[in-house]
């Protein structure tokens, strides 16, 4: 098996070397041209030096390069994590964003990004890599790191990859060099057979051992089964027990709804020329090497990479030549000779012979006509004009003019200067945009790795966009706290808990390109200061915010004091507690007093009602007496008018 891996790796490596040969040669030449000032053709330089003639190198391209690189440093893209599916949580996405920022700071990712973009601008290609390591010697917790790739010549990408961010890479090599004794001890071998010969730019020291880290993606086929609730599961994982549990919940596989999928599995091998020294299963699904391309174009099925200065090299060579020519004509030209009649220099002939190299107090001449020195021929205007033309050619080729470099130009208004600067930024924006693409892919790699590396309950540090650090518990229930830092409870008095589960849900990555927070903070402070000048009444309200955004020593302490001032005088905690208890007691007394008053009111209302009832009773009694009297009178009347009774006869 190891022999098969070794043979396969050598074949893939040879293909990668052949595919990258032209780009590597071009990159090495450009880097040496702009950084090491190797700007004269070798034969021309040797010839001129043999004749003791100057070969001046006035490197104008480095200023153009620094303008783009430093612009990338000032406007470094920032990674934001966003939820995608229904199982993803917006608050967990914020935690993941903060964790990514922590990983970037903890691993000095800014150095990795800056190195990569510097190589991309000056050579056409740079890299950075992502790896893992244990948190310390006593822990099994791992941390993710974004690592700097010092030399892009140590990386050999997938010759069949076409994506602009390496997301489709299936193979990659990273050359490892070091002391033989250390590497032999690390991998437990007696001797290391160096991996392959070095290629263009990838030359190892003769005393160093040379190994290869070989990344490879294999794909395993699975059958995906659709479930009645809209979910899906791997058919191999759908056991009888799981089917029964799903059926109890009313979930069943949908008949006829299956599809075959290929699941990537990443393997990493450490190879010497003779054996496989180590084999590792990488937890992610991407090869964790990210390229930052310069100017990229595909021609005849091959990727052609160029640096920012590649097309301007001839103009730079011409500038060097014409400035050297002008210098040689002016500074190194011999002094104009004296001209006079024949035999005018007989007397003091020795002094006349050294008149151009020594200063003599006087010179005697023979005859009546004094010798005259020939006038200076003047500055070589043609050579200087050609040098200016070459300088303008450099600006036109790079798309960066005087305003972009901070120099004074024909523009007079601020708007015109800004538009010319913007024109220069547009001309080189593809370098910044390629860095943004690379960092976006790095964010995807991190989001893919985090659930597999941070998969157990643990406390992690996250960073906000303002750089403020916070400790957060992930993958386990966490009590929710209110604004006062007290645990929150529900209506039944149960503690409200929150779980930031990094292993559940699908998340995507977006990248915001713009000024870093430090620059934004400075700009915010300046804008708020201008607002206070226009509206002084706002100073007591936002004074603490201005101080928080300043870079002065003690600005944070000043912000805290201004915040307390804005909140008004603060009472002593004990006094505040006593006042709070007194207020609660007064509230209870007021409530009891209010209840007593309500009871008195009800009693008064009852007394009034009783009196009303007594009056009603007297009225009813009087009415009853009147009715009784009327009934008695009527009875007497009826008796009086009634005829006497007839006695019966016998």
C-alpha positions as CSV (number, residue, x, y, z in Angstrom):
1,X,0.0,0.0,0.0
2,X,2.8,2.4,0.9
3,X,4.6,1.6,-2.3
4,X,1.5,2.4,-4.3
5,X,1.1,5.8,-2.5
6,X,4.7,6.6,-3.0
7,X,4.6,5.8,-6.7
8,X,1.4,7.7,-7.2
9,X,2.8,10.7,-5.4
10,X,5.9,10.8,-7.5
11,X,3.8,10.7,-10.7
12,X,1.5,13.5,-9.5
13,X,4.5,15.6,-8.3
14,X,6.2,15.3,-11.8
15,X,3.0,16.5,-13.4
16,X,2.7,19.5,-11.0
17,X,6.4,20.4,-11.6
18,X,5.9,20.4,-15.4
19,X,2.6,22.3,-15.2
20,X,4.1,25.1,-13.0
21,X,7.5,25.4,-14.7
22,X,6.8,28.6,-16.7
23,X,4.9,30.4,-13.9
24,X,7.7,29.6,-11.4
25,X,10.4,30.9,-13.8
26,X,8.5,34.1,-14.4
27,X,7.8,34.5,-10.7
28,X,11.4,34.1,-9.7
29,X,12.6,36.6,-12.3
30,X,10.0,39.2,-11.3
31,X,10.8,38.9,-7.6
32,X,14.5,39.1,-8.1
33,X,13.9,42.1,-10.5
34,X,11.9,44.2,-8.0
35,X,13.3,43.1,-4.7
36,X,17.0,42.3,-5.5
37,X,17.4,45.0,-8.1
38,X,18.6,42.5,-10.7
39,X,17.5,44.8,-13.6
40,X,20.4,44.8,-16.0
41,X,21.0,42.0,-18.5
42,X,23.9,40.0,-17.3
43,X,26.0,40.4,-20.5
44,X,25.5,44.1,-20.6
45,X,26.4,44.5,-16.9
46,X,29.6,42.5,-17.3
47,X,30.6,44.4,-20.4
48,X,30.0,47.8,-18.8
49,X,31.8,46.8,-15.6
50,X,34.8,45.6,-17.5
51,X,35.0,49.1,-19.1
52,X,34.5,50.8,-15.7
53,X,31.3,52.3,-16.9
54,X,28.3,52.7,-14.4
55,X,25.2,50.5,-14.3
56,X,22.8,52.5,-12.2
57,X,19.6,50.9,-10.9
58,X,16.9,53.4,-9.8
59,X,14.1,51.1,-8.8
60,X,10.8,52.9,-9.3
61,X,8.7,49.8,-9.3
62,X,9.1,49.1,-5.5
63,X,7.0,52.2,-4.8
64,X,4.2,51.0,-7.0
65,X,4.3,47.6,-5.4
66,X,4.3,49.0,-1.8
67,X,1.2,51.1,-2.7
68,X,-0.8,48.0,-3.5
69,X,0.5,45.8,-0.7
70,X,0.0,48.4,2.0
71,X,-3.4,49.2,0.6
72,X,-4.2,45.5,1.2
73,X,-2.9,45.7,4.7
74,X,-5.1,48.7,5.5
75,X,-8.2,47.2,4.0
76,X,-7.9,43.5,5.1
77,X,-11.1,41.5,4.5
78,X,-13.0,40.3,7.5
79,X,-14.7,36.9,7.8
80,X,-18.4,36.8,8.9
81,X,-20.3,33.5,9.4
82,X,-24.0,33.5,8.4
83,X,-26.6,30.7,9.0
84,X,-28.0,28.8,6.1
85,X,-30.5,26.2,7.0
86,X,-33.3,25.9,9.7
87,X,-30.9,24.1,12.1
88,X,-28.4,26.9,12.0
89,X,-28.7,29.6,14.7
90,X,-28.0,33.3,14.2
91,X,-26.5,33.6,17.7
92,X,-24.3,30.6,17.1
93,X,-23.2,32.2,13.8
94,X,-22.1,35.2,15.9
95,X,-20.1,32.8,18.2
96,X,-18.5,31.2,15.1
97,X,-17.6,34.6,13.7
98,X,-16.0,35.6,17.0
99,X,-14.2,32.2,17.2
100,X,-12.8,32.8,13.6
101,X,-11.5,36.2,14.7
102,X,-9.9,34.6,17.7
103,X,-8.2,32.0,15.5
104,X,-6.9,34.8,13.2
105,X,-5.5,36.8,16.1
106,X,-4.1,33.7,18.0
107,X,-2.2,32.5,15.0
108,X,-1.1,35.9,13.7
109,X,-3.1,35.4,10.5
110,X,-2.4,39.0,9.4
111,X,1.3,38.0,8.8
112,X,0.1,35.0,6.7
113,X,-2.2,37.2,4.6
114,X,0.4,40.0,4.2
115,X,3.1,37.5,3.1
116,X,0.8,35.9,0.6
117,X,-0.4,39.2,-1.0
118,X,3.2,40.5,-1.1
119,X,4.2,37.4,-3.2
120,X,1.1,37.7,-5.3
121,X,1.8,41.4,-6.2
122,X,5.5,41.0,-6.7
123,X,5.6,37.5,-8.2
124,X,2.1,36.5,-9.2
125,X,1.3,33.9,-6.6
126,X,1.4,33.6,-2.8
127,X,0.0,31.0,-0.3
128,X,-1.1,30.6,3.3
129,X,-2.1,27.3,5.0
130,X,-4.4,26.2,7.8
131,X,-3.4,23.5,10.3
132,X,-4.2,22.3,13.8
133,X,-2.1,21.8,16.9
134,X,-2.7,20.9,20.6
135,X,-3.4,23.7,22.9
136,X,-0.6,22.8,25.2
137,X,1.5,19.8,26.4
138,X,-1.0,18.7,29.0
139,X,-4.2,18.8,26.9
140,X,-5.9,16.9,24.1
141,X,-7.8,20.0,23.0
142,X,-6.8,21.1,19.6
143,X,-6.6,24.6,18.2
144,X,-6.8,25.8,14.6
145,X,-4.0,27.9,13.2
146,X,-3.6,30.0,10.0
147,X,0.1,29.5,9.1
148,X,2.4,31.7,7.0
149,X,3.9,30.2,3.9
150,X,7.3,31.9,3.7
151,X,8.0,30.8,0.1
152,X,5.4,29.9,-2.5
153,X,8.0,27.8,-4.3
154,X,7.5,25.2,-1.6
155,X,3.9,24.6,-2.7
156,X,2.9,22.5,-5.7
157,X,-0.8,22.8,-6.4
158,X,-3.2,20.5,-8.2
159,X,-2.3,20.7,-12.0
160,X,-5.9,20.0,-12.8
161,X,-7.4,22.6,-10.5
162,X,-9.3,25.5,-12.1
163,X,-11.0,27.3,-9.2
164,X,-9.7,30.7,-8.2
165,X,-9.5,29.7,-4.5
166,X,-8.2,26.0,-4.7
167,X,-11.6,24.7,-3.5
168,X,-11.5,22.1,-6.3
169,X,-7.9,20.9,-5.5
170,X,-7.6,17.1,-5.2
171,X,-3.8,16.9,-4.7
172,X,-1.2,19.3,-3.3
173,X,2.4,19.1,-2.1
174,X,4.3,21.2,0.5
175,X,8.0,20.7,0.7
176,X,9.4,20.4,4.3
177,X,13.1,21.1,4.9
178,X,15.1,20.9,8.2
179,X,18.0,19.4,10.0
180,X,18.3,15.7,9.2
181,X,18.7,14.7,12.9
182,X,15.6,16.5,14.0
183,X,13.4,15.1,11.2
184,X,14.8,11.6,11.7
185,X,14.0,11.8,15.4
186,X,10.5,13.2,14.7
187,X,9.5,10.5,12.3
188,X,11.4,7.6,14.0
189,X,13.7,6.7,11.1
190,X,17.5,6.1,10.9
191,X,18.1,8.0,7.7
192,X,16.0,10.2,5.4
193,X,16.2,9.9,1.6
194,X,15.5,13.4,0.3
195,X,12.3,13.9,-1.7
196,X,13.0,14.7,-5.3
197,X,15.3,17.3,-6.7
198,X,14.5,21.0,-6.3
199,X,12.9,23.0,-9.1
200,X,12.9,26.7,-10.0
201,X,12.9,28.6,-6.8
202,X,12.7,25.5,-4.7
203,X,16.3,24.9,-3.9
204,X,17.2,23.3,-0.5
205,X,20.4,23.7,1.3
206,X,22.7,20.7,0.8
207,X,22.8,20.1,4.6
208,X,19.0,20.0,5.0
209,X,16.8,17.0,4.7
210,X,13.9,17.3,2.3
211,X,10.5,15.7,2.7
212,X,7.1,16.2,1.0
213,X,3.7,16.7,2.7
214,X,1.3,15.1,0.2
215,X,-2.4,16.0,0.4
216,X,-4.9,13.8,-1.4
217,X,-8.7,13.7,-1.6
218,X,-10.4,10.4,-2.1
219,X,-14.1,10.1,-2.6
220,X,-16.3,7.4,-1.0
221,X,-19.7,6.6,-2.6
222,X,-22.8,6.7,-0.4
223,X,-26.5,6.3,-1.1
224,X,-28.6,9.1,0.3
225,X,-32.2,8.3,1.4
226,X,-34.9,11.0,1.6
227,X,-37.1,10.9,4.7
228,X,-40.7,11.8,5.0
229,X,-40.0,14.9,7.1
230,X,-37.8,16.4,4.4
231,X,-34.5,15.3,5.9
232,X,-32.0,12.8,4.5
233,X,-29.7,10.1,5.8
234,X,-27.0,7.8,4.6
235,X,-28.4,4.4,3.7
236,X,-25.6,2.6,5.6
237,X,-26.5,4.5,8.8
238,X,-30.2,3.6,8.5
239,X,-30.2,0.5,10.8
240,X,-33.3,-1.5,11.8
241,X,-33.2,0.1,15.3
242,X,-33.0,3.6,13.8
243,X,-35.9,2.7,11.5
244,X,-38.0,1.7,14.4
245,X,-37.2,4.9,16.4
246,X,-38.0,7.0,13.3
247,X,-41.3,5.1,12.7
248,X,-42.3,5.9,16.3
249,X,-42.0,9.5,15.5
250,X,-43.9,9.1,12.2
251,X,-40.8,9.4,10.0
252,X,-40.3,6.9,7.1
253,X,-38.0,6.6,4.1
254,X,-39.6,7.9,1.0
255,X,-39.8,5.1,-1.6
256,X,-37.8,5.8,-4.8
257,X,-36.2,8.9,-3.4
258,X,-32.5,8.0,-3.2
259,X,-29.4,9.4,-4.9
260,X,-25.7,8.5,-5.0
261,X,-23.3,11.0,-3.6
262,X,-19.5,11.2,-3.3
263,X,-18.2,12.2,0.1
264,X,-14.6,13.6,0.1
265,X,-12.1,12.2,2.5
266,X,-8.8,14.1,2.9
267,X,-5.6,12.2,3.6
268,X,-2.1,13.7,4.3
269,X,1.1,11.7,3.9
270,X,4.6,12.6,4.9
271,X,6.9,11.2,2.3
272,X,10.6,10.8,1.7
273,X,12.0,9.5,-1.5
274,X,12.0,5.9,-0.2
275,X,9.0,5.5,2.1
276,X,5.8,6.9,3.7
277,X,6.8,8.3,7.1
278,X,3.4,9.2,8.4
279,X,-0.3,9.0,7.3
280,X,-3.0,11.3,8.8
281,X,-6.8,11.5,8.3
282,X,-7.6,15.2,7.9
283,X,-11.0,16.1,9.5
284,X,-12.0,18.7,6.9
285,X,-13.2,18.2,3.4
286,X,-10.8,20.8,1.8
287,X,-7.1,20.7,1.3
288,X,-6.1,23.4,3.7
289,X,-3.7,25.3,1.4
290,X,-5.0,28.6,0.0
291,X,-3.4,30.4,-3.0
292,X,-3.6,34.1,-3.5
293,X,-3.2,34.7,-7.2
294,X,-1.8,37.8,-8.9
295,X,-2.9,38.6,-12.5
296,X,-4.5,35.3,-13.8
297,X,-5.4,34.3,-17.3
298,X,-6.0,31.0,-19.0
299,X,-4.3,30.4,-22.4
300,X,-4.4,27.1,-24.3
301,X,-5.7,25.3,-21.2
302,X,-2.9,26.5,-18.9
303,X,-3.1,29.1,-16.1
304,X,-0.7,32.0,-16.7
305,X,0.2,34.1,-13.7
306,X,1.8,37.5,-13.8
307,X,2.9,40.0,-11.2
308,X,1.9,43.7,-11.1
309,X,5.4,44.7,-12.3
310,X,5.9,42.1,-15.0
311,X,4.9,44.2,-18.0
312,X,6.7,47.3,-16.6
313,X,10.1,45.7,-16.5
314,X,11.2,46.9,-19.9
315,X,10.2,50.4,-19.1
316,X,12.2,50.2,-15.8
317,X,15.2,48.9,-17.8
318,X,15.0,51.8,-20.2
319,X,14.7,54.3,-17.3
320,X,17.8,52.8,-15.7
321,X,19.7,53.0,-19.0
322,X,18.8,56.6,-19.8
323,X,19.5,57.8,-16.3
324,X,22.9,56.0,-16.4
325,X,23.6,57.5,-19.8
326,X,22.8,61.0,-18.6
327,X,24.9,60.5,-15.5
328,X,27.8,59.2,-17.5
329,X,27.6,62.2,-19.9
330,X,27.4,64.8,-17.3
331,X,29.2,63.6,-14.2
332,X,31.8,61.4,-15.7
333,X,32.6,63.5,-18.9
334,X,36.1,65.0,-19.0
335,X,36.5,68.7,-18.4
336,X,36.5,70.9,-21.4
337,X,40.2,71.5,-22.7
338,X,42.0,74.8,-23.2
339,X,42.4,76.0,-26.8
340,X,45.1,78.4,-27.8
341,X,47.7,79.3,-30.6
342,X,50.6,77.0,-31.4
343,X,53.5,77.3,-28.9
344,X,51.2,79.1,-26.4
345,X,51.8,76.4,-23.8
346,X,55.6,76.1,-23.8
347,X,56.1,78.1,-20.7
348,X,54.6,76.3,-17.6
349,X,53.9,73.3,-19.9
350,X,53.7,71.0,-16.8
351,X,51.1,73.2,-15.2
352,X,49.0,73.4,-18.4
353,X,49.1,69.6,-18.6
354,X,47.5,69.2,-15.2
355,X,45.2,72.3,-15.4
356,X,42.1,70.0,-15.6
357,X,42.9,68.0,-12.5
358,X,44.7,70.5,-10.2
359,X,44.1,74.0,-9.1
360,X,47.1,76.4,-9.8
361,X,47.3,79.9,-8.5
362,X,48.5,81.2,-11.9
363,X,49.3,80.0,-15.4
364,X,51.7,81.7,-17.8
365,X,51.2,81.5,-21.6
366,X,53.3,82.4,-24.6
367,X,52.2,84.9,-27.3
368,X,49.6,87.6,-27.3
369,X,46.4,85.5,-27.4
370,X,45.5,83.9,-24.0
371,X,44.3,80.3,-24.2
372,X,40.5,79.9,-23.7
373,X,38.5,76.9,-22.2
374,X,35.8,75.5,-24.4
375,X,32.3,76.0,-23.0
376,X,30.3,73.2,-21.3
377,X,28.3,71.2,-23.9
378,X,25.3,71.2,-21.5
379,X,23.0,68.6,-20.0
380,X,22.1,65.8,-22.4
381,X,18.5,66.8,-23.0
382,X,17.8,63.8,-25.2
383,X,18.8,61.2,-22.5
384,X,16.8,63.0,-19.8
385,X,13.7,63.2,-22.0
386,X,13.9,59.5,-22.7
387,X,14.2,58.9,-19.0
388,X,11.0,60.9,-18.4
389,X,9.3,59.0,-21.2
390,X,10.3,55.7,-19.5
391,X,9.0,56.9,-16.2
392,X,5.6,57.8,-17.8
393,X,5.5,54.4,-19.4
394,X,5.9,52.7,-16.0
395,X,2.9,54.7,-14.7
396,X,0.8,53.9,-17.8
397,X,1.6,50.2,-17.6
398,X,0.8,49.8,-13.9
399,X,-2.2,52.1,-14.1
400,X,-0.9,54.2,-11.2
401,X,-0.2,57.9,-11.7
402,X,1.3,60.6,-9.5
403,X,-1.9,61.1,-7.5
404,X,-2.0,57.4,-6.5
405,X,1.6,57.7,-5.2
406,X,0.9,60.9,-3.2
407,X,2.9,63.1,-5.6
408,X,1.7,66.5,-6.8
409,X,0.2,66.3,-10.3
410,X,-1.9,68.5,-12.7
411,X,-5.1,68.0,-10.7
412,X,-5.9,71.0,-8.6
413,X,-9.2,70.2,-6.9
414,X,-9.6,67.6,-4.2
415,X,-12.3,65.9,-6.3
416,X,-10.0,65.6,-9.2
417,X,-7.2,64.2,-7.0
418,X,-9.6,61.6,-5.5
419,X,-10.8,60.5,-8.9
420,X,-7.2,60.0,-10.2
421,X,-6.4,58.0,-7.0
422,X,-9.5,56.0,-7.6
423,X,-8.4,55.3,-11.1
424,X,-5.2,53.9,-9.7
425,X,-7.0,51.8,-7.2
426,X,-9.3,50.4,-10.0
427,X,-6.2,49.5,-12.1
428,X,-4.8,47.3,-9.3
429,X,-8.0,46.2,-7.6
430,X,-7.8,42.6,-8.9
431,X,-5.0,41.9,-6.6
432,X,-7.1,43.0,-3.6
433,X,-10.1,41.1,-4.9
434,X,-8.0,37.9,-5.3
435,X,-7.0,38.2,-1.6
436,X,-10.7,38.6,-0.7
437,X,-11.5,35.4,-2.5
438,X,-8.7,33.5,-0.8
439,X,-9.8,34.7,2.7
440,X,-13.4,33.8,1.9
441,X,-12.2,30.2,1.1
442,X,-10.1,30.2,4.3
443,X,-13.4,31.1,6.1
444,X,-15.1,28.1,4.5
445,X,-12.2,25.8,5.6
446,X,-12.4,27.1,9.2
447,X,-16.2,26.8,9.4
448,X,-15.8,23.2,8.1
449,X,-13.1,22.4,10.7
450,X,-14.6,24.1,13.8
451,X,-17.4,21.5,14.4
452,X,-14.8,18.7,14.1
453,X,-12.0,20.3,16.2
454,X,-14.2,22.1,18.8
455,X,-16.6,19.2,19.1
456,X,-16.7,18.8,22.9
457,X,-18.0,21.0,25.7
458,X,-15.4,23.6,26.3
459,X,-14.9,27.3,27.0
460,X,-13.5,29.3,24.1
461,X,-12.4,32.8,23.7
462,X,-14.2,34.8,21.0
463,X,-13.5,38.3,19.7
464,X,-16.0,41.0,18.7
465,X,-15.5,43.2,15.7
466,X,-14.1,45.8,18.1
467,X,-11.5,43.4,19.4
468,X,-13.1,42.9,22.8
469,X,-12.6,39.4,24.1
470,X,-15.2,37.2,25.7
471,X,-15.3,33.7,27.2
472,X,-18.2,31.5,25.9
473,X,-19.2,28.0,26.7
474,X,-20.0,25.9,23.6
475,X,-21.6,22.5,23.0
476,X,-23.2,22.5,26.4
477,X,-26.1,24.3,28.2
478,X,-25.2,27.8,29.3
479,X,-27.3,29.9,31.7
480,X,-28.7,33.1,30.1
481,X,-27.8,36.3,32.0
482,X,-29.6,39.5,32.1
483,X,-28.1,43.0,31.8
484,X,-27.0,42.9,35.4
485,X,-25.2,39.6,35.0
486,X,-27.9,37.6,36.9
487,X,-29.3,34.2,35.7
488,X,-32.6,34.6,33.9
489,X,-35.6,32.4,34.9
490,X,-38.9,31.6,33.1
491,X,-42.4,31.9,34.6
492,X,-42.0,28.7,36.5
493,X,-38.8,29.8,38.1
494,X,-36.6,27.5,36.0
495,X,-33.3,28.8,34.8
496,X,-33.2,29.8,31.1
497,X,-30.4,28.0,29.3
498,X,-28.8,28.4,25.9
499,X,-26.8,25.9,23.9
500,X,-24.3,27.2,21.3
501,X,-23.9,23.9,19.4
502,X,-21.2,24.3,16.7
503,X,-21.8,20.7,15.4
504,X,-25.4,21.4,14.3
505,X,-26.6,23.3,11.3
506,X,-25.1,24.6,8.1
507,X,-23.2,27.9,7.9
508,X,-21.8,30.0,5.1
509,X,-19.1,32.6,4.9
510,X,-19.2,36.2,3.7
511,X,-16.3,38.5,3.6
512,X,-16.4,42.3,4.1
513,X,-13.6,44.1,2.4
514,X,-12.8,47.5,3.8
515,X,-10.8,49.4,6.4
516,X,-9.7,47.4,9.4
517,X,-11.4,48.2,12.8
518,X,-8.4,50.3,13.9
519,X,-8.9,52.6,10.8
520,X,-12.6,52.6,11.3
521,X,-12.2,53.6,14.9
522,X,-9.9,56.5,14.1
523,X,-12.3,57.6,11.4
524,X,-15.3,57.3,13.9
525,X,-13.4,59.4,16.4
526,X,-12.7,62.1,13.8
527,X,-16.3,62.2,12.6
528,X,-17.7,62.3,16.2
529,X,-15.3,65.2,17.0
530,X,-16.6,67.1,14.0
531,X,-20.2,66.5,15.1
532,X,-19.4,67.9,18.5
533,X,-18.0,71.0,17.0
534,X,-21.2,71.5,15.0
535,X,-23.4,70.4,18.0
536,X,-21.6,71.0,21.3
537,X,-24.6,69.9,23.4
538,X,-23.9,66.3,22.3
539,X,-20.5,66.3,24.1
540,X,-21.8,65.0,27.5
541,X,-23.7,62.2,25.8
542,X,-21.1,60.8,23.4
543,X,-17.9,61.9,25.1
544,X,-17.2,58.3,26.4
545,X,-17.7,56.9,22.8
546,X,-15.1,59.4,21.4
547,X,-12.6,58.5,24.1
548,X,-13.1,54.8,23.5
549,X,-12.2,55.2,19.8
550,X,-9.0,57.2,20.5
551,X,-5.5,55.6,20.6
552,X,-4.1,57.7,23.4
553,X,-2.6,56.0,26.5
554,X,-5.3,55.9,29.1
555,X,-8.2,56.4,26.6
556,X,-10.1,53.4,28.0
557,X,-9.9,54.8,31.5
558,X,-11.0,58.2,30.2
559,X,-14.0,56.5,28.5
560,X,-15.1,54.8,31.7
561,X,-15.0,58.1,33.7
562,X,-16.9,59.9,31.0
563,X,-19.5,57.1,30.9
564,X,-20.0,57.5,34.7
565,X,-20.3,61.2,34.3
566,X,-23.0,60.7,31.6
567,X,-24.9,58.4,33.9
568,X,-24.9,61.0,36.7
569,X,-23.7,60.7,40.3
570,X,-23.7,57.1,41.5
571,X,-24.8,56.2,45.1
572,X,-22.8,54.0,47.5
573,X,-23.9,50.3,47.0
574,X,-24.9,49.9,50.7
575,X,-26.8,53.2,50.7
576,X,-28.5,52.2,47.4
577,X,-29.5,48.8,49.0
578,X,-30.9,50.5,52.1
579,X,-32.8,53.0,50.0
580,X,-34.2,50.2,47.9
581,X,-35.4,48.4,51.0
582,X,-36.9,51.5,52.4
583,X,-38.7,52.2,49.1
584,X,-40.1,48.7,49.2
585,X,-41.4,49.1,52.8
586,X,-42.9,52.4,51.9
587,X,-44.6,50.9,49.0
588,X,-46.1,48.1,51.2
589,X,-47.3,50.7,53.7
590,X,-48.9,52.7,51.0
591,X,-50.5,49.6,49.6
592,X,-52.0,48.7,53.0
593,X,-53.2,52.2,53.6
594,X,-54.9,52.2,50.2
595,X,-56.6,48.9,51.1
596,X,-57.9,50.4,54.5
597,X,-59.3,53.4,52.7
598,X,-61.0,51.1,50.2
599,X,-62.6,49.1,53.1
600,X,-63.8,52.3,54.9
601,X,-65.3,53.4,51.6
602,X,-67.1,50.1,51.3
603,X,-68.4,50.3,54.9
604,X,-69.8,53.8,54.3
605,X,-71.5,52.6,51.2
606,X,-73.0,49.7,53.2
607,X,-74.4,52.2,55.9
608,X,-76.0,54.3,53.2
609,X,-77.6,51.3,51.7
610,X,-78.9,50.1,55.1
611,X,-80.5,53.5,55.7
612,X,-82.0,53.4,52.2
613,X,-83.5,50.0,53.0
614,X,-84.9,51.2,56.3
615,X,-86.7,54.1,54.5
616,X,-88.0,51.6,51.9
617,X,-89.3,49.4,54.8
618,X,-91.1,52.3,56.5
619,X,-92.7,53.2,53.1
620,X,-93.8,49.6,52.6
621,X,-95.2,49.4,56.2
622,X,-97.2,52.6,55.7
623,X,-98.5,51.3,52.4
624,X,-99.6,48.0,54.1
625,X,-101.5,49.9,56.9
626,X,-103.3,52.0,54.3
627,X,-104.2,48.9,52.4
628,X,-105.5,47.1,55.6
629,X,-107.6,50.1,56.5
630,X,-109.1,50.2,53.1
631,X,-109.9,46.5,53.2
632,X,-111.7,46.9,56.7
633,X,-113.7,49.9,55.5
634,X,-114.8,48.0,52.4
635,X,-115.9,45.0,54.5
636,X,-118.1,47.2,56.7
637,X,-119.7,48.9,53.7
638,X,-120.5,45.6,52.1
639,X,-122.2,44.3,55.3
640,X,-124.3,47.5,55.5
641,X,-125.7,47.3,52.0
642,X,-126.3,43.6,52.0
643,X,-130.0,42.4,52.5
644,X,-131.0,40.4,55.6
645,X,-131.1,36.7,55.4
646,X,-134.5,34.9,54.8
647,X,-135.5,32.3,57.3
648,X,-136.8,29.0,56.0
649,X,-140.5,28.3,56.3
650,X,-142.0,25.1,57.6
